Amino acid sequence: MRILVIGGGGREHAIIWKLSQSKRNPELYCAPGNAGIAKLARCVPLTATDLDGIIEFSKNEGIDLVFVAPDDPLAMGLVNKLLENGITAFGPTAQAAEIEASKSFSKRLMKKYGIPTAEYEVFTEVETAKEYISKLTPPIVIKADGLALGKGVIISETLEDAYESVSMMMSGSAFGESGKTVLVEEYLRGRELTVLAFTDGYSVKTMPPSRDHKKALDGDKGLNTGGMGAICPVSGIDRVMEERMREEIFLPTIKAMRKEGRPFEGVIYFGLMLTDDGPKVIEYNARFGDPETQAVLPLLKTDLLEIVEAVISHRLDKIRIEWSEKSSCCVVLASGGYPSGYETGKIISGLDVEDDIIFHAGTRYDKDGVIVTSGGRVLGITALGDSSEEAMIKAYEKVAGIKFENMHFRRDIGRS
């Protein structure tokens, strides 16, 4: 079986790493891939948003399944185009992926179907947004409506900061067209967590809850990033809370999408806050999260390909998905300066450890065949342990063995 995975980051490396363990022994391809992925799959020089190129390659190479992992090609309708061309695909259609691609759409969906979330208003004019903000008590959450590489959220601690954030977003200088429409939201207090789930549009099978660390610096300081690390599972989530999230959020969301004529099939990401009033949705993503995937998938015991095929054939309720009882911790190693300006092309040392789970994100081979940095987030260093504490200790022990110039990472993943 030939499988093409779309994307080239740590999430895609984790997906390919898990698919490579399938008893079906699939032949793996990745577009565009990276230096780590190249050890497990044939990397194809196509960008994730080259929809026509991906269709042509899939036809020419007899690809049996295309796994669409990133948000942009999902929002652009890659799954739709693949299906129209008779190519089996894993991931939601563009209509379903709008649950991530448009925050205003997802908010309207939650409001219509009574799914708990923060109070909000949507604005397309700066002055109207500022007038609304003037009546609020900080902190205030400002969100770009569209996709912004996981960085389109600003938490403003003062009214002045909120005014500035709205002006910056709506001018297009911060997030381009994604920020021309903004949401101003109530700030939710509580414990934040992520629940990823497989769904075939009817059944929902959740993965162990994880927690991402978005801020660039220790103590949750600095700018928002695509994610500086993750732990899994999150402690303190009992059966009562699990059932409440399932009945109030997970199942109603999938049912709502079906009622809207946008059945969601693939992996859905529930970004949640456990408030004093119960669980509330912060955001949805239409795919595996990154770096959460790098912490979650190492705990999966069931064949990932078996799950993917069950989703595609609408028989997810017929299979049992098993998870390890261990804990995991993923620490992201980033280029100095990330998420702002940073340099690439730095030689990475310490990658020649065979038994370690090291997921590549921004890496490539240089002209001499040496692995160098090629992006903001460079590596995801994942370790497992019998407890969260053990997993964290092991992850940082592994981090100590890896070097590249201006390497930056948080030292409190799992503790903040």
C-alpha positions in Angstrom: 0.0 0.0 0.0 1.3 3.4 -1.0 0.6 6.3 1.4 1.4 10.0 0.8 1.5 12.2 3.8 1.2 16.0 3.2 3.3 18.3 5.2 6.9 18.6 6.5 6.9 19.3 10.2 7.2 17.5 13.5 3.5 16.5 13.3 4.0 14.8 9.9 7.2 13.1 11.2 5.3 11.7 14.1 2.5 10.5 11.8 4.9 8.8 9.4 6.9 7.3 12.3 3.6 5.7 13.6 2.4 4.6 10.1 5.8 3.0 9.5 5.1 0.7 12.4 1.9 -0.7 10.7 1.8 -4.4 10.3 0.7 -3.6 6.7 4.2 -2.3 6.0 3.1 0.6 3.8 5.3 2.3 1.2 5.5 5.9 2.5 5.9 9.2 0.7 5.9 12.7 2.1 5.4 16.1 0.5 7.6 18.0 1.1 9.0 16.2 4.2 12.2 17.0 6.0 15.6 15.4 6.9 14.1 13.2 9.6 11.2 12.1 7.6 13.6 11.1 4.7 14.8 8.2 6.8 11.3 6.6 6.8 9.7 7.9 3.6 10.5 9.1 0.1 10.3 12.9 0.2 8.6 14.6 -2.7 9.6 18.2 -3.7 6.0 19.5 -3.6 4.7 22.1 -1.2 1.7 21.2 0.9 -0.4 23.9 -0.9 0.5 22.7 -4.4 -2.9 21.0 -4.9 -2.5 20.2 -8.6 1.0 18.9 -8.1 -0.2 16.6 -5.4 -3.1 15.3 -7.5 -0.7 14.7 -10.5 1.9 12.9 -8.3 -0.7 10.7 -6.6 -2.1 9.6 -10.0 1.3 9.0 -11.6 2.7 7.1 -8.6 -0.5 5.0 -7.9 -0.9 6.4 -4.4 -3.6 4.5 -2.5 -4.1 7.0 0.3 -3.3 10.6 0.9 -3.1 11.7 4.6 -3.6 15.5 4.6 -2.1 16.8 7.9 -1.7 20.6 7.8 -4.4 23.3 8.0 -3.8 25.2 4.8 -4.3 22.4 2.3 -7.4 21.3 4.2 -8.9 24.8 4.1 -8.0 25.1 0.4 -10.0 21.9 -0.4 -7.2 19.3 -1.1 -9.4 16.5 0.3 -12.2 17.6 -2.0 -9.9 17.6 -5.1 -8.5 14.2 -4.2 -11.9 12.6 -3.8 -13.1 14.3 -7.1 -10.1 12.6 -8.8 -10.9 9.2 -7.3 -8.0 9.3 -4.8 -8.7 8.1 -1.2 -8.0 10.8 1.3 -7.8 11.1 5.1 -8.9 14.5 6.5 -12.0 16.8 6.4 -13.3 18.5 3.3 -12.9 22.3 3.0 -16.5 22.8 4.2 -15.7 20.8 7.4 -12.3 22.4 7.8 -13.9 25.8 8.1 -14.4 24.9 11.8 -10.7 25.9 12.0 -10.3 28.2 9.0 -12.9 30.6 10.3 -13.2 31.3 14.0 -16.3 33.3 13.4 -17.9 30.3 11.7 -16.9 28.0 14.7 -18.2 30.5 17.2 -21.6 30.8 15.4 -21.7 27.0 15.3 -21.2 26.8 19.1 -23.7 29.5 19.8 -26.3 27.9 17.6 -26.0 24.4 19.1 -25.4 25.4 22.7 -21.8 24.2 22.9 -20.1 26.0 25.8 -17.5 28.7 24.9 -16.4 32.2 25.8 -18.6 35.2 25.1 -17.5 37.0 21.9 -18.3 39.5 19.2 -17.0 39.6 15.6 -15.8 42.8 13.9 -14.7 44.0 10.5 -14.3 47.7 11.4 -11.5 48.9 13.8 -13.5 51.7 15.5 -16.5 49.4 16.2 -14.1 46.9 17.7 -12.5 49.5 19.9 -15.8 50.8 21.1 -16.8 47.3 22.2 -13.4 46.8 23.9 -13.8 50.0 25.8 -16.6 48.4 27.8 -14.6 45.3 28.8 -12.4 44.5 31.7 -8.9 43.2 30.8 -7.4 40.8 30.1 -9.1 40.7 26.6 -8.6 38.1 24.0 -8.2 39.2 20.4 -8.3 36.6 17.6 -7.6 36.7 13.9 -10.6 35.1 12.2 -8.5 33.0 9.7 -5.5 30.7 9.8 -2.3 32.3 11.2 0.1 29.4 11.8 -1.2 28.9 15.3 -0.2 32.5 16.3 -3.3 34.5 15.6 -4.3 35.0 19.2 -3.3 38.0 21.4 -4.1 38.3 25.1 -4.1 42.0 25.9 -3.5 42.9 29.6 -4.7 46.5 29.2 -7.3 48.4 27.1 -4.5 50.2 25.3 -2.8 46.9 24.3 -6.2 45.6 23.0 -6.7 48.8 20.9 -3.3 48.4 19.4 -3.7 44.7 18.8 -7.0 45.2 16.9 -5.5 48.0 14.8 -2.4 45.9 14.0 -4.5 42.8 13.0 -7.1 44.6 11.0 -4.5 46.6 9.1 -3.2 43.3 7.7 0.3 44.0 9.0 0.2 41.1 11.6 -1.6 38.2 9.9 -2.6 39.5 6.4 -6.1 38.6 5.3 -6.5 36.3 8.2 -6.7 39.3 10.6 -9.0 41.6 8.5 -11.9 40.1 10.6 -11.3 39.8 14.3 -13.0 38.2 17.3 -13.0 39.9 20.7 -13.5 37.3 23.4 -14.0 37.0 27.0 -10.9 35.8 28.8 -11.5 32.3 30.3 -9.7 31.3 33.5 -8.9 27.7 34.4 -6.8 24.8 33.3 -6.1 24.6 29.6 -5.9 21.3 27.7 -6.1 19.7 24.3 -8.2 16.7 23.4 -7.6 15.2 19.9 -10.2 12.8 18.6 -10.7 10.5 15.6 -14.1 10.8 14.1 -15.9 9.4 11.0 -18.7 12.0 11.2 -20.7 9.9 13.6 -18.5 8.2 16.2 -15.9 10.0 18.3 -12.8 8.2 19.7 -10.8 10.6 21.9 -7.0 10.4 22.5 -5.4 11.0 25.9 -5.7 14.7 26.9 -2.5 16.7 26.3 -1.3 20.2 27.1 0.6 22.5 24.7 2.8 25.3 25.8 2.4 28.2 23.4 4.5 31.0 24.8 8.1 31.3 23.7 9.6 31.8 27.1 9.6 30.0 30.5 6.8 30.8 32.8 4.4 31.3 29.9 6.1 34.6 28.9 6.9 36.1 25.6 5.2 35.8 22.2 2.7 33.2 21.1 4.4 30.5 19.0 3.1 27.4 17.2 4.0 25.5 20.4 7.1 25.0 22.4 6.3 21.6 23.8 3.6 19.3 25.2 2.8 16.7 27.8 0.4 13.8 27.7 -1.7 12.8 29.5 -2.9 15.7 31.6 -3.4 14.8 35.2 -6.5 15.5 37.2 -9.1 14.7 34.5 -11.4 12.1 36.1 -14.1 10.0 34.4 -16.8 12.5 35.4 -15.1 15.3 33.6 -14.3 13.1 30.6 -18.0 12.2 30.3 -19.0 15.8 30.7 -16.7 16.9 27.9 -18.0 14.1 25.7 -21.6 14.9 26.2 -21.4 18.7 26.2 -18.7 19.3 23.6 -17.4 16.4 21.6 -20.5 14.6 20.4 -22.6 17.9 20.0 -19.8 19.3 17.8 -19.8 16.3 15.4 -23.6 16.2 15.4 -23.7 19.9 14.7 -21.4 19.7 11.7 -23.4 16.8 10.3 -26.6 18.9 10.7 -24.9 21.8 8.9 -24.2 19.6 5.9 -20.5 19.6 6.7 -19.8 16.1 8.1 -16.4 16.1 9.8 -14.2 13.1 9.1 -10.6 12.8 10.2 -8.9 14.2 13.4 -10.5 17.1 15.2 -8.7 19.1 17.8 -10.6 20.5 20.8 -8.8 23.3 22.6 -10.5 23.5 26.0 -10.5 25.4 29.2 -11.7 23.8 32.4 -13.4 26.7 34.1 -15.3 26.9 37.4 -18.4 26.7 35.2 -17.3 23.6 33.5 -15.4 22.8 30.2 -15.5 25.4 27.5 -14.1 25.4 23.9 -11.3 27.9 23.2 -10.8 26.7 19.6 -11.2 23.9 17.2 -8.5 22.7 14.8 -9.4 20.5 11.8 -6.3 18.2 12.2 -3.7 16.8 14.5 -2.1 19.5 16.6 1.6 20.3 16.6 3.4 19.6 18.9 0.7 17.7 20.7 0.9 14.9 18.1 4.5 14.4 19.0 3.5 13.6 22.6 0.3 11.7 21.9 1.1 9.3 19.1 4.0 7.6 20.9 1.4 6.4 23.4 -0.8 4.8 20.7 -0.7 1.0 20.7 -3.3 0.3 17.9 -2.2 0.3 14.3 -2.7 3.9 13.1 -3.4 2.7 9.6 -6.2 0.5 10.9 -7.8 3.6 12.6 -7.4 5.7 9.4 -9.2 3.1 7.3 -12.0 2.8 9.9 -12.6 6.5 9.7 -12.7 6.5 5.9 -15.1 3.6 5.8 -17.3 4.9 8.6 -16.8 2.0 10.9 -14.8 3.7 13.7 -17.3 2.4 16.2 -16.3 -1.2 15.3 -12.7 -0.9 16.4 -11.0 -0.7 19.8 -8.2 1.8 20.2 -5.6 1.0 22.8 -3.2 3.5 24.5 -0.1 3.0 26.7 -0.4 3.7 30.4 2.9 5.7 30.2 3.3 9.4 30.1 5.1 11.4 27.5 6.8 14.8 27.2 7.9 16.7 24.1 10.3 19.6 24.2 10.6 21.7 21.1 14.1 23.0 20.1 13.7 26.2 18.2 15.9 28.6 16.3 17.0 31.6 18.4 14.6 34.5 17.8 11.6 32.3 17.0 8.8 33.2 16.5 10.2 36.5 15.2 13.4 36.7 13.0 15.8 33.8 13.1 18.7 32.3 11.1 18.7 28.9 9.5 21.4 26.6 8.1 22.9 25.8 11.5 24.5 22.4 11.8 22.8 20.1 14.3 24.8 17.6 16.4 23.6 14.8 18.6 21.0 13.2 16.3 22.8 9.9 15.9 20.9 8.2 18.8 19.0 5.3 17.4 16.6 4.5 20.2 15.4 8.0 20.9 12.1 9.5 19.7 13.3 12.7 17.9 10.8 14.3 15.5 12.2 16.7 12.9 10.3 19.9 12.0 12.6 22.5 10.5 15.5 20.4 9.2 17.1 19.7 5.8 20.3 18.2 4.4 22.9 20.7 3.1 25.0 20.2 0.0 27.5 18.1 2.1 24.8 15.8 3.4 24.8 17.3 6.9 21.5 18.0 8.7 21.0 21.7 9.3 18.2 23.9 10.6 15.6 25.2 8.1 12.8 26.7 10.2 11.7 28.2 13.5 10.8 25.0 15.3 13.6 22.6 14.5 13.1 19.4 16.5 10.6 17.8 18.9 12.5 15.8 21.6 10.0 13.3 23.0 10.5 10.9 25.9 8.3 8.4 27.7 8.1 7.5 31.4 6.1 5.8 34.0 5.0 9.2 35.3 4.9 12.7 33.9 7.9 13.6 36.1 9.9 10.8 34.7 9.0 11.6 31.1 10.0 15.3 31.7 13.3 14.3 33.2 14.1 12.0 30.4 13.1 14.5 27.7 15.5 17.1 29.1 18.3 14.6 29.5 17.9 14.0 25.7 17.8 17.7 25.0 21.2 18.1 26.7 22.8 15.9 24.0 21.7 18.0 21.1 23.3 21.2 19.9 23.0 23.8 17.2 24.0 27.5 17.2 21.4 29.8 19.0 19.3 26.8 20.0 16.3 27.9 22.1 13.9 25.9 24.2 11.7 26.2 27.3 13.0 24.6 30.5 9.6 24.3 32.1 7.5 22.1 29.7 5.1 20.2 31.9 5.6 22.4 34.9 4.0 25.7 33.9 
